[in-house]
Amino acid sequence: MSNTRRIGKYVPALISFGFVLAGSWMLIPRDADTADAEARVDVVVLTRGIPKGTSYIDVLNVATVRSLPAEARADSAFDSLDDIPDGVLASEHSAGEQLTPNSFARNQVAAVSPDYLVTSVRLPSQHWSGAVRISGNTLDIYALGDTGARLVSRNAVVLDSPPLDEVQPSEDSVITIAVHRDSLAEVLMAARNEQLWLVGR
């Protein structure tokens, strides 16, 4: 048998071995791929924006775990939905924003500020509903007396009120508000005298 024919006999086997070797080489993780995989971490983020004061149960409904580059992870960001604590969202969060322990407060009053206290007052609808409808839930509180209007609390927060589309012009409503602790006495006095107005700006 000639050398040429002898060599040709082993060519198919050599080719097959080459394919196997090449395939095995492609399956071996390269340093760059390994580093990239190790550089990604799980992070809890929101799928849509939600407002301050949202309960942790509602937060769970719009939270998910995503894999992000390690350098994109916020300090102390949660990596599991089980990390989400009881309480409420302490500030408004946007879609894609990461959740951390600082994202939550004990309750809605604490979410407003530790310097605020909560109380409920009864107001005629014209004293509050228009301001809330146009300006939102953060309002100033005025006392309207014989000598004119006097500011008694700035940046009060309406925590609970009847749905605006159900409020009748002639009826009173109980409104729950958070006010700065230094202004609580004046707010309660004005409420007792039926002088309170909530004013937007």
Phi, psi and omega in degrees: 000133181288161179298325181296314181292325181295316179295318181299332180298328184262356183301311180302319180295320179295320179296314179300316179298323179296319178296316180299317180296318179295318179296318179297320179298321180291332181280342180288123180296129178275160183304318182296318179296317180298316180297322181294318180295320181288340184275358180255141182227156176280136181220139177274123180230166179265141179275344175206163180288144177220151186277165173302143179091356178295134182291155182298331178294317178290328176297318179303325183290341182239015179254150177211163178259127178234153177267122182234158172302141185304324182289345179270354182284130176287154178302130176067015180299141179293147175243005179212147177297336178293344180284341184294122186273166171296155179127206182226162178291127186281340180207162178296137179238145181263164175301135181086353181286142181279149179260135179226171176304328179289350179286346189238150175231165184298319180202183185294326179291315178297329178293329177290303179179145176293347179271004182256151174237157184248141176211166177241141179226153176260125183227143169298149186302324182290348180276352185213325192295318180296318180296318179294318182299319185271321190254348183095193189270355177256115189222165170264152180247127178244149171253122182258107181241194183295334183261008178116192182267137180231130178289123180247341179203125179261145176058041172290153183240124176282114182268330181206135179201161178296152175304134186298328181283357178252356183281130177265143184302330187265000186255156174270156179224149174269121182245130177261125185229151172254126181233155177300137186303329181291340183256359186301316183299316180293322179297315181294321178295315179295324178294318179298324180272005178059043183248357188285138170226135173264130189233127178272165177205000000 
